[in-house]
Amino acid sequence: MAEVTVPLSITYETKGLTPLADVIRALQAAEIAIEDSISLLPSLIDGLQIQSSSVNVRMLSQESPLRELFAIGLFMALQDDLKTEIPPMIETLLNVEITDQYDSIVTLVTAIVLFYGAAFLKDAAVKAVDNGALRRQVDGLIAKLALDIGKSEDEVRQIFDAKYSKPGPVKRLTKAVQRFFIPSQREGAVPITFDRARVENDVIRDVPYAEEFEAKEDFERYTPHYDVMLEIHAQDKDKINTGWAAVPKGISDRRLRMKLVEPVAASDLWTRDTIKADIVIVSKLTSDGYAPSEIHLTKVHD
């Protein structure tokens, strides 16, 4: 058993005094994101077990810039076969002390939780996969984490997708994103720094405002897939007025409604029973998790 105190600093580059209500909301959102990151650590780091944890505010500066310093207490255990050779990322955690500049695996996972959530909500707001600055931020953070923990980027994404696959965790994540970015958004999307990692305003500007999704209950998930075989049934080819449908092989056995996205045209599908294509699967959130409901056909391969 090892007891570790991990520091995490979040700085909003605000110019004036941040309203107390915004500070409270931002602190609550950070707490949610940190707690979620702690719950993700055992899935991300093989052999790690978190027995208990605590999140405390070590320092708070409401003036310019708004700065929040957290002390995260972790009571950790390792499986017996790993005790003689502590993985590097755990060794880093064990050696951390609160200093003026620092970063840890907890900080990185917390940032991913927040920006993963923001990108998820952006896709739901625009009803498509948005490949802007926000998506690139998430991809970059996941790539760094994958390198640090020795897993593939796909494995890391699957862990986050599994975490946020039920209504409860999705609503919790929505609450965190809704509140966390308020101090920055009120001042025109000023940069936010996680420990030493600065997130520029072009990324923050891409984060949807709370008003865009606060009344939303059915958060769809938009997942791109490439080189997928689509089985188009004969009767679907004649449904020019009512739409298309297809079975995405290897993804779902069900026929799903299909939307053609420019530059794809109906003529690309005529006379063809199967096609290889790039698609986006739209999944609906149900009480049992996400279920595929629609295909967005973005590219047809010859």
Secondary structure as the mmCIF struct_conf table of DSSP 4:
data_model
#
loop_
_struct_conf.conf_type_id
_struct_conf.id
_struct_conf.beg_label_comp_id
_struct_conf.beg_label_asym_id
_struct_conf.beg_label_seq_id
_struct_conf.end_label_comp_id
_struct_conf.end_label_asym_id
_struct_conf.end_label_seq_id
STRN STRN1 ALA A 2 TYR A 12
BEND BEND1 LYS A 15 GLY A 16
HELX_LH_PP_P HELX_LH_PP_P1 LEU A 17 PRO A 19
HELX_RH_AL_P HELX_RH_AL_P1 LEU A 20 LEU A 44
BEND BEND2 ILE A 45 ILE A 45
TURN_TY1_P TURN_TY1_P1 ASP A 46 GLY A 47
STRN STRN2 LEU A 48 SER A 61
BEND BEND3 GLU A 63 PRO A 65
STRN STRN3 LEU A 66 LEU A 78
HELX_RH_3T_P HELX_RH_3T_P1 ASP A 80 LEU A 82
TURN_TY1_P TURN_TY1_P2 LYS A 83 THR A 84
BEND BEND4 GLU A 85 GLU A 85
HELX_RH_AL_P HELX_RH_AL_P2 PRO A 88 LEU A 94
TURN_TY1_P TURN_TY1_P3 ASN A 95 ASN A 95
BEND BEND5 ASP A 100 GLN A 101
HELX_RH_AL_P HELX_RH_AL_P3 ILE A 105 VAL A 126
TURN_TY1_P TURN_TY1_P4 LYS A 127 LYS A 127
BEND BEND6 ALA A 128 ALA A 128
BEND BEND7 GLY A 132 GLY A 132
HELX_RH_AL_P HELX_RH_AL_P4 ALA A 133 ILE A 149
TURN_TY1_P TURN_TY1_P5 GLY A 150 GLY A 150
HELX_RH_AL_P HELX_RH_AL_P5 GLU A 153 LYS A 163
TURN_TY1_P TURN_TY1_P6 TYR A 164 TYR A 164
BEND BEND8 LYS A 166 LYS A 166
HELX_RH_AL_P HELX_RH_AL_P6 PRO A 167 PHE A 180
TURN_TY1_P TURN_TY1_P7 PHE A 181 PHE A 181
HELX_RH_AL_P HELX_RH_AL_P7 ILE A 182 GLN A 185
TURN_TY1_P TURN_TY1_P8 ARG A 186 GLY A 188
BEND BEND9 ALA A 189 ALA A 189
STRN STRN4 ILE A 192 PHE A 194
TURN_TY1_P TURN_TY1_P9 ASP A 195 ARG A 196
STRN STRN5 ALA A 197 VAL A 199
HELX_LH_PP_P HELX_LH_PP_P2 GLU A 200 GLU A 200
HELX_RH_AL_P HELX_RH_AL_P8 ASN A 201 ARG A 205
TURN_TY1_P TURN_TY1_P10 ASP A 206 ASP A 206
BEND BEND10 VAL A 207 VAL A 207
HELX_LH_PP_P HELX_LH_PP_P3 PRO A 208 TYR A 209
HELX_RH_3T_P HELX_RH_3T_P2 ALA A 210 GLU A 212
TURN_TY1_P TURN_TY1_P11 PHE A 213 ALA A 215
STRN STRN6 ARG A 221 GLU A 231
HELX_RH_3T_P HELX_RH_3T_P3 ALA A 234 ASP A 238
TURN_TY1_P TURN_TY1_P12 ILE A 240 THR A 242
STRN STRN7 TRP A 244 PRO A 248
TURN_TY1_P TURN_TY1_P13 LYS A 249 ILE A 251
BEND BEND11 ASP A 253 ARG A 254
STRN STRN8 LEU A 256 LEU A 260
TURN_TY1_P TURN_TY1_P14 GLU A 262 PRO A 263
HELX_RH_3T_P HELX_RH_3T_P4 ALA A 266 ASP A 268
TURN_TY1_P TURN_TY1_P15 LEU A 269 THR A 271
BEND BEND12 ASP A 273 ASP A 273
STRN STRN9 THR A 274 THR A 286
TURN_TY1_P TURN_TY1_P16 SER A 287 ASP A 288
STRN STRN10 GLY A 289 HIS A 301
#
